[in-house]
Amino acid sequence: MINGEVQIETTPRFVIKRSSTGMMVRGLWICKVRLGKRVGHPGLVPVLCLLVFTCLLAVLFVDYIESWVTSLGMSRIGGAHGGVLPQSMPPTRPEEYLLMPSPLVCQRAKPYLITLVTSAPANQKARQAIRDTWGGEVQVRGHRVMTLFMVGQASDPGLTKQLVEEARERGDLVQGRFLDSYANLTLKTLSMLAWARRFCPQARFLAKVDDDVMFNPNALLHYLAVNWEGSEKELGDLYLGRVHMRVAPDRNPASKHFMSEVGFRGTVFPDYCSGTAYILSRPTVLKLSLAAAAMPLPKPLPPEDVFVGLCAHAAGIIPTHCPFFSGGPHVPYGRCCYQAMVSVHHTKPEEMLHYWTDVHSTAPCSWLGVRTSLGICKVRAFLGILLGS
């Protein structure tokens, strides 16, 4: 006690570096002894100690808690399990794309992971920032990765000319035959799936990423190695991202997320992954393409991520939630936190350049540094939701 105030000691002995029961018990005993000597209410000591350690554990293992809570809320109702899927689909031809790399690009590169970034024609700065950061990586954890950009047709002739020049210079643009607009994002995704299925079928995984997302191939491949490689699930149906649950259709015709009852009659959509970034395994790409070929497209088109979720539901594919994807609230920057995150939404080009440089400026963070920083980032993001910021 100093100047009449109770001091709660927080020495390194109170930090849990491993999920060891012995460390927890010892820490609780130290907390009880130290506080017991200073606090005159013995019954309050265990409560305070338990509260402190509960908060520490919650921060250190916030991703496990998020995964557990999400799994409780996810729907257990499966889809049609392939019953509505056709046996084949129309072939995809090079002439269906206005711009694209060589049809042999994947045969030459042999990518393990191919990332297709959906981008608007005018977003040259965003595309260049991606090339200068995570999109420039070609070898990650011993695997070949490749990044291409998916765009639609520009209404401005000057912009169309710039896209042609960019494609000639960079060789990483795929342009479909549809007007690039928010209303046509579903067409962009269908075009993306068709291109990947036809020209890059050997890729083990496909990542769909928006151009305002800071993506981390290293964190993704680490997550896949821990959870999928070497297991029976490796060659199965993977639809991985930040899962949205029990989302009701927007019936307001003036909304850009409008979904008519003709397109979907239910009261809530099947669970689906946020369209900002999600991962598909090779079998999932094929099954989603088959389901999309069998599903009529209502007008106006449904939101892109909702449509992918409906196709997954029809194919009997259940989405998998990963707490390292951000698909809603922005995750505040933390160097160690961003080393663990697979995707961070709402990232401007200049921020992406700064964050990427800072994250890779020093050695990787320690286990404790990552756990603590990740927990703080998640808590700050949650508080941002509560405060409406």
N, C-alpha and C positions, 0 to 999 in steps of 0.2 A: 504494500500500500504506500503510495507516494502522494503527499499533500491531500490525504483523505480520499484519493481515488483508487479504485481497484484496477490493477494492471493484469490483463490476461496475457500470459507469455505465449508467443508464437515463434518458437525457435524451430530450426530445421528438423528437430525430432518429431514435430507434429506433422510433417509432410509425408504422405504415403506414396512411396515411390513404386511399390508393387502392391497388387491386390492380395496381400498376405494377411491371413487372419491373425497371425502372431503379432505383426506390426500394428494392426488395429487395436488389439487387446492391450498391447504395451502402451500405445499412445493414449488410450482411454485411462489406463491406470495412472500415467504421468499427469494427465489433465486433472484427474480426481485429486491426486495428492497435492499438486501445486495449488489448485484452486481451493482445495479444502483448508489449506493453511491460511487463506486470505479472506474467504467468504464465510460469514457467520451463519449461513443457512445451509446446512449439509444437504437437505433435500433438493436444493436448487442446483447443486454441483453436477449430478448425473445428467440432468436435463440440459444444462449448458454444454457439457461435454458432448452429449449425443447430438445436439443441434449443430455444433461446430463441425463434427466429423461427418454428419449427414450432408451439410453444405459442401464440404470438401469433396466428398465422394460424388455428389451430384455434378459438380463442376468438372471433375476429372473424367467422369464417364457419362457425359451428357449425350454423346452419340449413341451409346447403348440404351440409354433411357428413351431417347427419341425413337429408336428402332422398335423398342418394346411397345411403347405407346401407340405407334403407328400400326404395328401388327395387330394390336387389339381392335383398332378401329377399322381395319380393312375388311372388305366384303369377302365372305367365304363362298359366295355363289360363283360357280365356274361358268364358262361360256359354252358354246355349242360343240367344242372339242372336235372341230374339223368337219362337222356334219354338213355345213353349208358351203364348204370350199370346193371350187372347181378343180378338175384334174390338171388343167393347163391354163395358160394365159397367152394373150397375143405377144409375139416376140418384140423385144426392144431393139430398134435399129439406130445406127449412128445419125441417120438423116432426121431423126426426131429431135435432135439437139442442134441448136444454132451454133454453139461453141462447145468444144470439149477437148480434153487432151487426146493423145493417141489412144485408139481402142485397145492397144497393147500395153498401156501404162501400168496396169496392175500385174500383168504377166512378167514385166521386166522388174518392177519394184518388189513384187511378192510381199505385200504388206500383211502384217499380223492384225493391225488395227488401221482402219481407214476412217478419217474424220471428215464428214461433209458439213461444211458451215453454210447455213442458209443466210444469204446476204442480199440486201437491196442494191441495185446497180449503182446508186449514187454513193454508197458507203465505201469509197476507196480508202479513206483513212483507217477505218476499222479493219479492212482486209490487210492493209500494210502492217498495222500494229500486230495482227495475229501472225503474219509471216515473220516479223522481227522478234517474236516471243515464242509462244508454245507451238505455233504452226510451223516453225522452222526446224523443229526437232524431227529427225528421221530415224534415230536409233535410241530406243528407250528400254532399259532393263533387258537388253539383249534381243529385243524384238523390233522389227521394222514397222514404222508408222508413216502414214501419208495423209496430208491434209489438202482438200480441194474445197472450192467455193461453189455453191449452187445458187444461181440467179435466174430471174425471168427476163422477159423482154422489156426494154426501157421505152417509154413513150416519147422521150426526147431524142431526136436524131443525133445530136451532138454527143449525148451520153452513150448512145449505141456505138458510135465510132470509138469513143474512149474504151468501151468494154472490149472491142475487137483488138485494139492496141494492147490493152492489159493482158488479154488472153495470149496474144502473140509473144509478148515479153515474158510473162510469168508461166504460162502453160498450166495453170491450175484452176481454170474456170470451166464450169459446166453450165450451159444456158439452155433452159427448156423453152418450148414453143408456147408460152402463155404470157400474158401481161403481168409484170411484177407488181403486185399490190397486196395489201393486208388481206383482202377478201380471197386472194388466190393462194394463200399459204398452204392450203391443203393440196392444191395442185403441185406446188413446189415440192412438198414431201413425197407425193406419189411419183413425181419425176425423179426425185433423188433415189427412192427405193428401186425404181425400175433400172436406173443407170447402175447402181451398185449390184443388183442381181445379175445384170447382163454382162457388165464389163469388169466387175471385181468380185466374182463369186468365191475366190479362194481366200479372201480376208476372213479371219476368224471372228472379228468383231467390227461392227459399224457404230460410230458415234455420230449422232445428229446434234449439232451445236449452233446456237444463234451467234451472230457476229458481235453482240454486246456482252458476251460471256468470256470470262477468263477461265480457260480450260487447263487441266493439269494431267497430261498423259501419264506422267510418272506415278502420280497418286492413283490414277485409275488402274494401271497395270499392277500396281502393288495390291490394290483391293481385289482384283480378279485373281491374282496369284494366291492370295490367302484364302479366298472363298470359293473359287471355281476350278482352278487348274488342278489336274490330278484327281478330280472327283468325277462321279457319274454325272454331275450337273454340267460339266464342262461343255459337252456337245449338245446340251439340251436347249430349251427355249428360254433365253434370257432377255428380259425387257426391264432394264434397270434405270432408275433415276429417282427423282423426288416425287413420291406418289401423292396425288390429289385424291381425296376420298369424299364420297357423298356430296359431290358438286351438283347442284340443281341446274337444269337448263335455263338459259336466259331467254325469256319469251318476249322481250321488248324488241320490236322490229327496228327501232332506231339504234340499238346497241350493236357494236362491232362483233360481239360474242353471241349474237342472236342465233337461236336454234329453234326451228319450227317443229310443230308436233308431227308434221309429215316426216321430218328427218329423224326424230326420236320422240317416242310417245311416253317414255318413262318419267318418273318424278326426279330421279337422280341418275347420273351417268355411272357406268361401271368405273371402278378405280382406274386411273390412268396416270402416266408419268408427265410431269411438266415438260412442255415443248421447248423450254430453254436449253435443255441438254438431256439426252437419254442414250442408252447403250442397247444395241440389239446384237444377239448372237447370229451366226450364219443361218441356222435353221429358222430363227424368228423372222429374219428378212424375207425368206421365201414364204413362210406362212402368212405374214402380214400382206405381202403382195397378192397372194391368192385370195385372202379375205377381202382385200380392197377391190379386186376384180369382180367379186360376187356381190359387192355392196353398192346399190345405186347411190349416186351423188345428188342430194337434194339441192335446191336453190332457195336462198343463198347457201353457199358451202358451209359446212360445220367448221368450228375452230380446228386447227391442225392437230393439236395434241388430243383433243376429244375424239377426232376421227380415228387417229391411230389407236386410242384406247378402245374404241368400238370394234375396230378390226381385230385387236388382240383378244377381246372378249369373244368375238365370233370364232376365233381360231382356238379358243380354250387356253390362251396364254395369260397367266396371272402376273401383273407387274411386281417387281421387287423394289422395295424402298431402300435407298442408301442415304444415310444422314450426311454424307460428304458432298451431296448435290444441293445447291441453293436454287430454288425455283419459284421464289416469291419475294420475301423480304431480303434486302441487301445484307450481306454478311460484312460487318465492318472489318477494315484491314487489320491484320496482325501477321507478322512475318511467319511465325511458327504455325499459326492457324492456316494460312494460305498454303503452307507446305503440305498440309493434310487434305485440304478441300479438293475435290475433283472438279467442281465447277462453281463459279461465282458470277451471279447475274448482275446486270446494271453496271457494267464496267466500261468506262469511256476509253478511247484509244490512248490518250496520254496517261491515264491511270494504269492501264494495262502495261505500258512500257515501264513505268516507274515501279509498279508492284513486282513485275517479273525480275527486273534488275535487282531489287532489294532482296527478294526471296532467295536469289542465287548468288548473292554477294558474299556470303559466308558459308561455313559448313552447316550441314543439316542440324536442325534443333534436336535436343535430347528428347527421350520419351516423355519426361516430365514437362519439358517446355512445350511440346506439341499438345499434350493433354490439357495443360493449364490454359494455353492460348486458345485452343479450340473451344474449351468450355466458356471462356470469357466472350469470345466472338458470338457464340450461340446465344448466350444470355443477353448480350447487347442487341442482337437481332430480334430476340423475343420482346425485349423492352421496347424496341422501336415499333413493333406491331401494336403493343398495348397503348403506346403514346401517339400512334398514328403518324409517325415520321418515317 
